[in-house]
Amino acid sequence: MKKLSCLIVDDEPIARSILETYIERLPEIALIKSCRNANEAYEALYEHVVDLIFLDIKMPVITGIEFFRSLPNPPLVIFTTAYSSYAVEGFELNSVDYLMKPITFERFNQAVRRAQERLVSHQPELDPPPYIFLRQDTRLLKVNFDEISYVQAERDFCSVYLCNGKRLLAGMHLKILEERLPAKRFMRVHRSYIINLDKITSIKGNVIEFGTTEVPIGNSYRELVFKVLRLS
């Protein structure tokens, strides 16, 4: 069976130390790096290919869930946390397991076995369709992802701006539309904006430019945006 390569991402030194000790006890898993925060994890993933991340959820600046959502091709993930309230969101991200702190070795070992089974049984999935249907009055309009420049939240709907200058209305909240757009190509950069990363023409300060159109980068999104775009 393939030896699993893994990362630990946790801001608590004691939590990292416990996981490091557990990993040393299992010959079928190898620790690539133990990271204190999402920034260190981004750097590690840029330099190494890993199979599995042991990821704390409640971390300062960038949470574990925000970090995992930002990865274009995420590895398997086992969430580690002291808070049960994140369990539903964790499993919605197709996590292998959800370990509650303090983590026992028996529970850790069980999660690693699940990761191995997931890796062995994983079959290539069909690529999702490169388009979305948006309701326009009485019909559903097919819109290719490549046609979308950015999306702006309105009150109870969204404005979808196309590369040809047209504006379409989507009768759903921004968060719902965000879930239907591929994370590899689209990113939330402001509480009111989602952008198509492929359509960026330039960045000036806290503003992303699409030709002559400008979209602001929210203060709470800036660090994550710059990390994903490899600007910091």
N, C-alpha and C positions, 0 to 999 in steps of 0.2 A: 504494500500500500504506500502511496506517495506520502512523503514527509511534508507536513504542513509548515509553511513559512508564515510568521505572524508579526503583528505590531501590537503593542500595548499603548493606549492613549488614555491617560488619566492624570488629572492635576494633583492628586493626592499621593505623596511619596510612599506611604504605608501600603496603599492599595496596589501601587505598581510593584512594590517589593513582594507582596503576597503572590501576585500573578507570576512574577519572574521565578519565584521559588517553585510554584506548581509546574511551570513549563519545564524547568530543569528535571523534574521527576518523570516526565513523559518523553521517551526517545522518539516518538512519532511526530513531535512538533518542535520547530526551531524558532527562536526569537530573533527577529531581524533588528528591531530597535524598540526601546521603551521611551515613549514620548510624553512630555508634560502637558502639551496642549495641541490644538489643531494645527497651529503653524508648523510645529516640529513634525507633525504627521504628514502634512503636505510635502515637506522636504523629503521625508523618508520614502513616500510613495513616488516621488519624482525620480529617486535614485534606485529604488528596488521594486520588484514585482512581488507582491505578497498574496497569500491565499486567504488570510483571515485577519480581522482586526478585533481585539478586545477593546471595546469603546465605552468609556464613561459618558453618561448623558449630561449631567449637570456640571458643566465647566464654564469658567468665566470667558467673556468676549464672544467666543463661538461655541455653541453647545455641540454635543456629540451628534444630535440629530441634524442640526444645520450643516455640520461638517460632512456627514454621510450623504445627505441630499445633494451636496455640491459636487460630489465625485462623478465624473462622466462614466467611468467603468468601475464601479465599486467592487471590492472583493467581498467575500462572506463576512458577516459581522455578528459578533456576540456582544450585546449591550450589557454593561455592568453598572449598577446604580444602587443607591440606598433608597430610591423613591419608586414605589409601586405604581404611582399615578402615570408614569410614562409607558407602562407595559403595552397598552393598546397601540399607541403610536409606533412603538418599537417593532411590534409584530406586523404592523401595516407596511413597514419597510422591508418585509420578508427576511427578518433577522433569523439566524440559526437558533438563537436562544436568548434568554433574558435572565441574567444572573443578579440576584439580590444580595447586596452586601450585608453582613460579612459572608464571603463566599467560602464554602467548604471545599476541600479537595475532591470529595466524591461528586459534588455537584459540578465542579469545574471539569472533571474528567468526563462526565456524562455529556456536557456541552461540546467538548472536543470530539467525542465519538460522533455526535450528530453532525458536526462540521465535516468530518471525514466522509460520512455517508452521503451528505449533500454534494460534496465534491465528486465522489465516485459516480453517483447516480445522475449528476447534472447532464442534461442533454441540450444541445444547441437549440435555442428558441427561434421561432420564426420572427423575422424583423417586423415590428409594428408598422402599420400603414403610414406613409409620409404625409398625411393630411388629416384634417378635422372637418366635421360638418357643423356649420353654424346656421341656426334658424333665422331666416330672413322673411318676415311676414308668414306666408303659408307654405313656404318651401324651405328645404334644407340645402344650403349652398356648400359645395365642397371647396375647401381652401387648403392649398398645399402649404406645408410649414415654410417652405422656401419663399413663399410669397409674403410672409408676415415680417414686418420690420419691428414693431413693438406693440404692446398692449397697455392701455391706460384704464384704470378703474374709474367708474363714474359712481352714481349713487347705488342703484340696484342692478347695474349692468356694466359691461366693459366696451370700450371702443378699441377695435382691432384695426391698426393702421398697416396698410399694405405698402409694398415697395413701389407700386405704381401711383401712390398718392391717394388711393381710395380709402375710405373709412367704413368699416362694417360694425354693426352693433351686435354684441353677443349678450343674450338675456340671462346672464349668470354672474355671480360674484367673481372677483379676481382669483380668489383662492381655488375655486372649483375649476376655472379655466386653467390655472397653473398646473393642476393635477393631470390635466388632459394633454398638456404640451410636453414633449420629450425633454427631460432634464439635461440631456447632452447638448442641446442646442439653445434652450431658453433658460433665463435666469431672472429671478426677482432682484431688482437693484434698488427698489424704493417701495414703500408700502402701497404705492399707487401705480407702479410700473413693472412690467415684465418685458425683457428685451430678447431679440434674436441675436445671439452672440456672433453669428456669421455675418450680420449686416452692419456691424459697427464700422464706421469710417475713421473716427478719431476720438480721443478722450482729452478733455481740457479741464484740469482741476477736478471738480466734483460733477462734471457734466459729460455725458456720452453723446456723441454726435452721429447722426444718421444723415449724411449730406448736410442740408441746412436745418434739419430738425434737431432739437436738443432735448435730452431726457436727463433729469437730475439723478444723482446717486445719493440715496439716503445715508445719513451719518451712521446709522446702526448697520448698514449693509456694506459700507465702504471697504472695510478690511477684507471681508469675504470676497467681494467682487474683485479687488486687486489681486488677491491670492489666486483665484480661479483664472484670471487673465495673465497671471505671472508678471505683475507689474511691481511686486514688492518682494 
